[in-house]
Amino acid sequence: MDRLSQVFLRILLVSLLIAPLLLAACGASETPGLPSPQPTATPGQSPGETPDESPVETPDVTPGSTPSDAPAETPTTTAEPSPTPEPSGQRVEGGTLGAIWNLTALRTGKHPDRFRLVLEMEEARTTVPYYTATLTDEATEPFPGERDPAWGSVRIDLVVSDLYAYDYPLGDRLPIEVEDDPVATAVTMLPLFDDALLGFSIWLASPAAFEVHELTDPVRLVVDVPHP
């Protein structure tokens, strides 16, 4: 065999030895039957594109809460004017039970903005006797006694418990007719059938709101009827 034939034979042998190694290296790079991984596309983004913005963060909001930048609504209310009370529509009570009280004075007064009735007691205490004051009229509760039609039909009945007037002759002082007052027309006794109760009536030209004040030193019950 000449030298050229020997060279060719060596090249062929080397090629046969290298071929299996190349085939093994190529098979390790890819697994047969599986596609090559592709980047995941964001909705609205073409495959292969790289997002150029970071995801937008949503602020934490507790369910039921109002975001800090949302104006909070405050309900608005409109004050309604207080209506004129209807007969039998107002009743006030107060004071305490369990003591004996003696009436020493009954006074009425006309003021620029109200009519006032004052009952003063002899006892030096920190409370007034138990009382009720009720706005009523002849249609719902007829007056249990005589009355002058000029007084009207609406009245405030003041009933005081455990109050006595043994040394204060109420029969000589009542009734009191009130003149030139836009609300009150008269003050009279309210006949009651209970010796432990003493009652008075303030007659009115029309239904009106009233106030009861409890005062001490000396002890007094004051009924105010504001003018309209």
Secondary structure, DSSP 8 states (H G I E B T S, - for coil): --HHHHHHHHHHHHHHHHHHHHHHHHHHHS-TT---------TTS-TT----S---------TT---TTS----------------TT--EEEE-B-SS-EEEEEEEEEEETTEEEEEEEESS--SS-B-EEEEEEETTTS--SS---GGG-SEEEEEEEETEE-TTS-HHHH--EE--S-SSEEEEEE---S-TTEEEEEEEESS----EEEEETTTTEEEEEEE--
